Structure formats: structure tokens, C-alpha cells
């Protein structure tokens, strides 16, 4: 299955790089050989006998959660900007919009997103390596670490959305966010109780 799929993928990449004449042709010639013979052989050896289903599930989790996290982060950033402008408009002497919306805050959002993506890509890569090595216990641990981290990251963004909505709505959140807060409080209390019992 791997032997049949990889040449098709690489031939498609080569076709993209070598489309028409010009610089793409040169790039295609320079990259086609090492890509076809080097990387293909490496991947074939590494994934020989690996459970492809587990690899596809791991990649699907990464891509799916990345999309959800990206949507949550974008919405949270947009609501946060609106909340900042709303709070500024209520001040006796409102500041200009470019002062209220600081580039440092936008960059912090980018670096937060970048950090989460890099960490989850590392976990995904480690999971694929563990699958290739047929280390079932390690695979299980890494997979659940990946799912758990994505779950916490998405929950944090969802919680932040509720906080930003409350900022522009006199401290009131929609019911879905209030329910989510109660669930989080219950989970935190349960975790604290378990820790206390063990101590």
C-alpha cells in the first residue's frame, strides 16, 4: 500500500514543480531526483510494516483539532478586539483605535498559535515514530497526550471567548459559556478532591 501511494504523491509534486517552462522546470529537475530516491526510500523503510490506520488517525486528529483551534482563536481575537474598542468608547476620553489595538497583543496571539501548533506537530511526529516502532504503550501515551493537549487548548480559547463577550455585555455571558464555566469548575473541584484524598 505504501509502495503504491508514495510514488503517486511524489510524481504529483514533481508535476507541480515542473509545470510549463522556466524556473519551475529548473526547480523540478533539482528537487525531483533527491526527493524521489532519497525521501521516498527513507519513508518506505521507516513505515514498512507500520499500522497505516493508526498513522492516518493521528494525522486526522492533528489536522481536525488544528482547524477547530484556528477557528476558536480567530473568533476569540475578533471578539477581544471588539471588546477593547467597546471599553475604550465608554471612557470619558477615548483613545485612537490604533492605540487601543496594540500590535504586541496581535503578535502574542500569533505566537500562542505558533507555539501550540509546533508542540502538537512534535507530538504527532513522535506518535508516528512510535507507531512505526510498534511501541503500543508509547503510542497510546503520546496519542492521548496529543488529544488532551488539543482539548485543553480549545477549551481555553472557548473560555476566553466567553470572557471577551462578557467584557462588552456588562459582565454577562451567553448561557452556553455559563454552562461551560460550571463544567470546568466541577472538573477542577473533582481534581482537587482526588489530590486531597491521595495526600
MILO-123564 format. One record per residue (C-alpha): residue number from 0; residue in one letter; chain; x, y, z. Coordinates in steps of 0.2 Angstrom, whole numbers. Each point is the difference from the previous one (the first is absolute). Example, Ala and Ser with C-alpha at 12.3 -4.5 7.8 and 13.67 -1.06 7.14 Angstrom:
// residues 2
{r 0; "A"; "A"; {62; -22; 39}}
{r 1; "S"; "A"; {6; 17; -3}}
This chain:
// residues 199
{r 0; "X"; "A"; {0; 0; 0}}
{r 1; "X"; "A"; {14; 12; 5}}
{r 2; "X"; "A"; {10; -5; -16}}
{r 3; "X"; "A"; {-15; 4; -11}}
{r 4; "X"; "A"; {-5; 17; 9}}
{r 5; "X"; "A"; {17; 8; 2}}
{r 6; "X"; "A"; {6; 0; -19}}
{r 7; "X"; "A"; {-17; 8; -5}}
{r 8; "X"; "A"; {2; 14; 13}}
{r 9; "X"; "A"; {17; 4; -5}}
{r 10; "X"; "A"; {-4; -1; -19}}
{r 11; "X"; "A"; {-14; 13; 4}}
{r 12; "X"; "A"; {12; 11; 9}}
{r 13; "X"; "A"; {13; -1; -14}}
{r 14; "X"; "A"; {-14; 5; -13}}
{r 15; "X"; "A"; {-4; 15; 11}}
{r 16; "X"; "A"; {18; 6; 0}}
{r 17; "X"; "A"; {3; -4; -18}}
{r 18; "X"; "A"; {-16; 8; -7}}
{r 19; "X"; "A"; {4; 10; -17}}
{r 20; "X"; "A"; {17; 7; -3}}
{r 21; "X"; "A"; {12; 11; 10}}
{r 22; "X"; "A"; {5; 0; 17}}
{r 23; "X"; "A"; {-12; -13; 6}}
{r 24; "X"; "A"; {8; -12; -12}}
{r 25; "X"; "A"; {17; 3; 7}}
{r 26; "X"; "A"; {-7; -2; 18}}
{r 27; "X"; "A"; {-8; -16; -5}}
{r 28; "X"; "A"; {16; -7; -7}}
{r 29; "X"; "A"; {10; 5; 15}}
{r 30; "X"; "A"; {-13; -7; 13}}
{r 31; "X"; "A"; {-8; -15; -9}}
{r 32; "X"; "A"; {15; -12; 1}}
{r 33; "X"; "A"; {4; 2; 18}}
{r 34; "X"; "A"; {-18; 0; 5}}
{r 35; "X"; "A"; {-4; -15; -10}}
{r 36; "X"; "A"; {15; -11; 5}}
{r 37; "X"; "A"; {5; 7; 17}}
{r 38; "X"; "A"; {-16; 5; 9}}
{r 39; "X"; "A"; {-11; -14; -8}}
{r 40; "X"; "A"; {12; -14; 5}}
{r 41; "X"; "A"; {2; 7; 18}}
{r 42; "X"; "A"; {-19; 1; 2}}
{r 43; "X"; "A"; {-2; -17; -7}}
{r 44; "X"; "A"; {13; -8; 12}}
{r 45; "X"; "A"; {-7; 10; 15}}
{r 46; "X"; "A"; {-18; -5; -3}}
{r 47; "X"; "A"; {2; -18; -6}}
{r 48; "X"; "A"; {-12; -11; 10}}
{r 49; "X"; "A"; {-7; 15; 9}}
{r 50; "X"; "A"; {-19; 1; 4}}
{r 51; "X"; "A"; {-6; 13; -13}}
{r 52; "X"; "A"; {-17; 2; 9}}
{r 53; "X"; "A"; {8; 6; 16}}
{r 54; "X"; "A"; {11; 12; -10}}
{r 55; "X"; "A"; {-15; 7; -10}}
{r 56; "X"; "A"; {-10; 2; 16}}
{r 57; "X"; "A"; {15; 10; 8}}
{r 58; "X"; "A"; {1; 12; -15}}
{r 59; "X"; "A"; {-19; 2; 0}}
{r 60; "X"; "A"; {0; 4; 18}}
{r 61; "X"; "A"; {14; 13; -2}}
{r 62; "X"; "A"; {-8; 8; -16}}
{r 63; "X"; "A"; {-18; 0; 7}}
{r 64; "X"; "A"; {5; 7; 17}}
{r 65; "X"; "A"; {11; 13; -9}}
{r 66; "X"; "A"; {-15; 6; -10}}
{r 67; "X"; "A"; {-11; 1; 16}}
{r 68; "X"; "A"; {13; 9; 10}}
{r 69; "X"; "A"; {3; 12; -15}}
{r 70; "X"; "A"; {-18; 4; -1}}
{r 71; "X"; "A"; {-1; 3; 19}}
{r 72; "X"; "A"; {15; 11; 0}}
{r 73; "X"; "A"; {-6; 11; -14}}
{r 74; "X"; "A"; {-17; 2; 8}}
{r 75; "X"; "A"; {8; 4; 17}}
{r 76; "X"; "A"; {12; 13; -8}}
{r 77; "X"; "A"; {-14; 8; -9}}
{r 78; "X"; "A"; {-11; 1; 16}}
{r 79; "X"; "A"; {14; 6; 10}}
{r 80; "X"; "A"; {3; 14; -12}}
{r 81; "X"; "A"; {-18; 5; 0}}
{r 82; "X"; "A"; {0; -1; 19}}
{r 83; "X"; "A"; {15; 12; 2}}
{r 84; "X"; "A"; {-8; 12; -12}}
{r 85; "X"; "A"; {-16; 0; 9}}
{r 86; "X"; "A"; {9; 3; 17}}
{r 87; "X"; "A"; {10; 14; -7}}
{r 88; "X"; "A"; {-16; 8; -7}}
{r 89; "X"; "A"; {-8; 1; 17}}
{r 90; "X"; "A"; {15; 10; 7}}
{r 91; "X"; "A"; {-2; 19; 3}}
{r 92; "X"; "A"; {15; 2; -13}}
{r 93; "X"; "A"; {1; -14; -12}}
{r 94; "X"; "A"; {16; -4; -7}}
{r 95; "X"; "A"; {4; -2; -19}}
{r 96; "X"; "A"; {-4; -18; -7}}
{r 97; "X"; "A"; {18; -3; -4}}
{r 98; "X"; "A"; {5; 3; 18}}
{r 99; "X"; "A"; {-13; -11; 7}}
{r 100; "X"; "A"; {4; -15; -12}}
{r 101; "X"; "A"; {18; -2; 3}}
{r 102; "X"; "A"; {11; -10; -12}}
{r 103; "X"; "A"; {8; -9; 15}}
{r 104; "X"; "A"; {-16; -8; 5}}
{r 105; "X"; "A"; {-3; -6; -18}}
{r 106; "X"; "A"; {18; -7; 0}}
{r 107; "X"; "A"; {-3; -9; 16}}
{r 108; "X"; "A"; {-16; -8; -8}}
{r 109; "X"; "A"; {11; -6; -14}}
{r 110; "X"; "A"; {14; -7; 11}}
{r 111; "X"; "A"; {-13; -9; 11}}
{r 112; "X"; "A"; {-7; -8; -16}}
{r 113; "X"; "A"; {18; -4; -7}}
{r 114; "X"; "A"; {5; -7; 17}}
{r 115; "X"; "A"; {-15; -12; 1}}
{r 116; "X"; "A"; {2; -5; -18}}
{r 117; "X"; "A"; {19; -4; 2}}
{r 118; "X"; "A"; {-3; -10; 16}}
{r 119; "X"; "A"; {-15; -10; -8}}
{r 120; "X"; "A"; {10; -4; -16}}
{r 121; "X"; "A"; {15; -6; 11}}
{r 122; "X"; "A"; {-13; -12; 9}}
{r 123; "X"; "A"; {-7; -5; -17}}
{r 124; "X"; "A"; {17; -4; -6}}
{r 125; "X"; "A"; {5; -10; 16}}
{r 126; "X"; "A"; {-17; -10; -2}}
{r 127; "X"; "A"; {5; -5; -18}}
{r 128; "X"; "A"; {17; -5; 6}}
{r 129; "X"; "A"; {-7; -10; 14}}
{r 130; "X"; "A"; {-13; -8; -12}}
{r 131; "X"; "A"; {14; -4; -12}}
{r 132; "X"; "A"; {10; -8; 14}}
{r 133; "X"; "A"; {-16; -10; 5}}
{r 134; "X"; "A"; {2; 7; 18}}
{r 135; "X"; "A"; {-18; -2; 5}}
{r 136; "X"; "A"; {1; 7; 17}}
{r 137; "X"; "A"; {10; 15; -5}}
{r 138; "X"; "A"; {-12; 3; -15}}
{r 139; "X"; "A"; {-15; 0; 12}}
{r 140; "X"; "A"; {9; 12; 12}}
{r 141; "X"; "A"; {5; 12; -14}}
{r 142; "X"; "A"; {-17; -1; -9}}
{r 143; "X"; "A"; {-10; 4; 16}}
{r 144; "X"; "A"; {13; 14; 5}}
{r 145; "X"; "A"; {-4; 8; -18}}
{r 146; "X"; "A"; {-18; -2; 3}}
{r 147; "X"; "A"; {0; 7; 17}}
{r 148; "X"; "A"; {11; 15; -4}}
{r 149; "X"; "A"; {-11; 4; -15}}
{r 150; "X"; "A"; {-15; -1; 11}}
{r 151; "X"; "A"; {7; 12; 13}}
{r 152; "X"; "A"; {6; 12; -13}}
{r 153; "X"; "A"; {-18; 1; -8}}
{r 154; "X"; "A"; {-8; 1; 17}}
{r 155; "X"; "A"; {11; 14; 5}}
{r 156; "X"; "A"; {-4; 10; -17}}
{r 157; "X"; "A"; {-19; -4; 3}}
{r 158; "X"; "A"; {1; 6; 18}}
{r 159; "X"; "A"; {9; 16; -6}}
{r 160; "X"; "A"; {-14; 3; -13}}
{r 161; "X"; "A"; {-12; 0; 14}}
{r 162; "X"; "A"; {10; 12; 11}}
{r 163; "X"; "A"; {2; 12; -15}}
{r 164; "X"; "A"; {-19; 0; -4}}
{r 165; "X"; "A"; {-3; 4; 19}}
{r 166; "X"; "A"; {12; 15; -2}}
{r 167; "X"; "A"; {-12; 8; -13}}
{r 168; "X"; "A"; {-16; -6; 8}}
{r 169; "X"; "A"; {1; 7; 18}}
{r 170; "X"; "A"; {8; -16; 7}}
{r 171; "X"; "A"; {-14; -11; -7}}
{r 172; "X"; "A"; {4; -16; -10}}
{r 173; "X"; "A"; {-11; -10; -11}}
{r 174; "X"; "A"; {-7; -15; 8}}
{r 175; "X"; "A"; {11; -12; -9}}
{r 176; "X"; "A"; {16; 8; 7}}
{r 177; "X"; "A"; {-8; 0; 18}}
{r 178; "X"; "A"; {-3; -18; -2}}
{r 179; "X"; "A"; {17; -3; -6}}
{r 180; "X"; "A"; {7; 10; 15}}
{r 181; "X"; "A"; {-10; -11; 12}}
{r 182; "X"; "A"; {7; -16; -8}}
{r 183; "X"; "A"; {18; 6; 2}}
{r 184; "X"; "A"; {-3; 5; 18}}
{r 185; "X"; "A"; {-7; -18; 3}}
{r 186; "X"; "A"; {15; -8; -8}}
{r 187; "X"; "A"; {12; 11; 9}}
{r 188; "X"; "A"; {-9; -4; 17}}
{r 189; "X"; "A"; {1; -19; -4}}
{r 190; "X"; "A"; {18; 1; -4}}
{r 191; "X"; "A"; {4; 10; 16}}
{r 192; "X"; "A"; {-10; -13; 10}}
{r 193; "X"; "A"; {9; -15; -7}}
{r 194; "X"; "A"; {17; 9; 4}}
{r 195; "X"; "A"; {-6; 3; 17}}
{r 196; "X"; "A"; {-5; -18; 3}}
{r 197; "X"; "A"; {17; -6; -6}}
{r 198; "X"; "A"; {9; 12; 11}}
